Amino acid sequence: MKISDLLTLSLNNLKRRKGRTILTVLGVFIGTCSIIMMLSIGVALNKSIDDMMQGMGDLTLIEVYNWGGSANGGSVDPMTDEVIDGWDAMPNVVVATPVYQFNSFSVNLVSGNNDKYQTYAAIQGIRKKAMPIYGYELEEGRFPNEKDKEYAVLAGQYLGYQFTNTSKRDNNYVDRYDVDENGNPPKPFVDVQKDTIKLKTEGYDENVKNIEKEINVVGVMKEDGSKYETLYGLVMDIDDVIALEEEYNKANNIKSTNSKKRAYTNAIVKVDDIENVDRVVKSIEDMGYSTWSATSYRNEMKKQTQLIQLILGGLGSIAMVVSAISIANTMTMAIYERTKEIGVMKVLGCELGDIKKMFLTEAAGIGFLGGAIGLIVCYALSRAMNYFAASYMGGDSKISIITIPLALFGLAFSTMVGIISGYVPAVKAVKVTALSAIRHE
């Protein structure tokens, strides 16, 4: 039997019993709606978690710590440049860099005649090659490169507003929120890219010798709430940070606590994809180092949402089980009513496989039709739910998201339920003998 003949015959048989077919399709429609809507809520929950985690920072970054390394009396190897270079060469690692900050002194930035404008600044030292990859976005300027001389730095977007005018007692700072009638913020005392800025060390003892260096701000970072230095700090090549500290220590006869191979207490590893973060984390933790990444929270929350999805999907499946029973009942009744028809088909030489396919096609048709109608209704319900959610919670809040894979799953699942439910009745139809079928009243 041709596929076109099989489909035509099955469709005609369904039309002959419109009432029963409609009621059965309605059952499948309710079951499909239940499953798709329940799962769509889980998908929306997953997306809201991902959006929330993105606000916490780059999910592909791993922070590595060695607070208890052998440099501090522990059993873990020191986190040296060689160790970090090993991480840098790992598969799926984009870049790895130590992070270094001044330990022996604080830093004061000065500008203007007689150092009129001053501010304290937090300085973070990382490898120069890591700056464009680490996740810093530039508001203006460029990243430091190998052609730059010493102390080429990136400045936080609002560092200029941190400078105070030391010649004044009152109104000695510029408030960046004090915008004019056109919404434009005031100009800060210091333009970090144009004005000359000097860095001065400030030791914690009055008798220390402080070091002064002129810095060159080559780029201004765009604000990133997860990275403080993008707001008010400076990012400097780690070699410059270490060189300045060594110069300060030498000037003040301070012995370095480090051995010949410098050991760091923390580092940052950038991975190419969020799916590879756990693998890299495990490799680093196997070496004895402690790690932290936003994906650890994400994975825990994902487990909870998967459990919620499983529960919601299970609740929706109950309705689909009822639909399956309804399809099986409809097909069994159809076989009973069409027993003579089956007998005639066998007498005329119709193959048993074709009879079986006919009933399976009818069952699949019921499942597919119920699934298709259910899917259309689900899209309408999802849009309505999201509309009211956005009106109530504001923004682009969504409590239901029907993805293409979810829609295809719902359609395929309802069709498969129809086929499975119709299988036993179809087998029963094949087993009916021609003689008993013709004698059937």
Stockholm file with secondary structure:
# STOCKHOLM 1.0

chainA/1-441         MKISDLLTLSLNNLKRRKGRTILTVLGVFIGTCSIIMMLSIGVALNKSIDDMMQGMGDLTLIEVYNWGGSANGGSVDPMTDEVIDGWDAMPNVVVATPVYQFNSFSVNLVSGNNDKYQTYAAIQGIRKKAMPIYGYELEEGRFPNEKDKEYAVLAGQYLGYQFTNTSKRDNNYVDRYDVDENGNPPKPFVDVQKDTIKLKTEGYDENVKNIEKEINVVGVMKEDGSKYETLYGLVMDIDDVIALEEEYNKANNIKSTNSKKRAYTNAIVKVDDIENVDRVVKSIEDMGYSTWSATSYRNEMKKQTQLIQLILGGLGSIAMVVSAISIANTMTMAIYERTKEIGVMKVLGCELGDIKKMFLTEAAGIGFLGGAIGLIVCYALSRAMNYFAASYMGGDSKISIITIPLALFGLAFSTMVGIISGYVPAVKAVKVTALSAIRHE
#=GR chainA/1-441 SS CCHHHHHHHHHHHHHHTHHHHHHHHHHHHHHHHHHHHHHHHHHHHHHHHHHHHHHTCCTTEEEEECTTBGGGTSSBCCBCHHHHHHHHTSTTEEEEEECBCCSSEEEEEEESGGGCEEEECCEEEECGGGHHHHTCCEEEECCCCTTSCTTEEEECTTGGGGCEETTCSSSCSCCTTCCCTTSCCCCCSCCTTTSCEEEEEEESSTTCCCCEEEEEEEEEECCCTTCTHHHHCEEEEHHHHHHHHHHHHHHTTCCCSSCSSCCBSEEEEEESCGGGHHHHHHHHHTTTCEEECHHHHHHHHHHHHHHHHHHHHHHHHHHHHHHHHHHHHHHHHHHHHTHHHHHHHHHTTCCHHHHHHHHHHHHHHHHHHHHHHHHHHHHHHHHHHHHHHHHHHCTTCCSCCCCHHHHHHHHHHHHHHHHHHHHHHHHHHHHSCHHHHHHCC
#=GC SS_cons         CCHHHHHHHHHHHHHHTHHHHHHHHHHHHHHHHHHHHHHHHHHHHHHHHHHHHHHTCCTTEEEEECTTBGGGTSSBCCBCHHHHHHHHTSTTEEEEEECBCCSSEEEEEEESGGGCEEEECCEEEECGGGHHHHTCCEEEECCCCTTSCTTEEEECTTGGGGCEETTCSSSCSCCTTCCCTTSCCCCCSCCTTTSCEEEEEEESSTTCCCCEEEEEEEEEECCCTTCTHHHHCEEEEHHHHHHHHHHHHHHTTCCCSSCSSCCBSEEEEEESCGGGHHHHHHHHHTTTCEEECHHHHHHHHHHHHHHHHHHHHHHHHHHHHHHHHHHHHHHHHHHHHTHHHHHHHHHTTCCHHHHHHHHHHHHHHHHHHHHHHHHHHHHHHHHHHHHHHHHHHCTTCCSCCCCHHHHHHHHHHHHHHHHHHHHHHHHHHHHSCHHHHHHCC
//
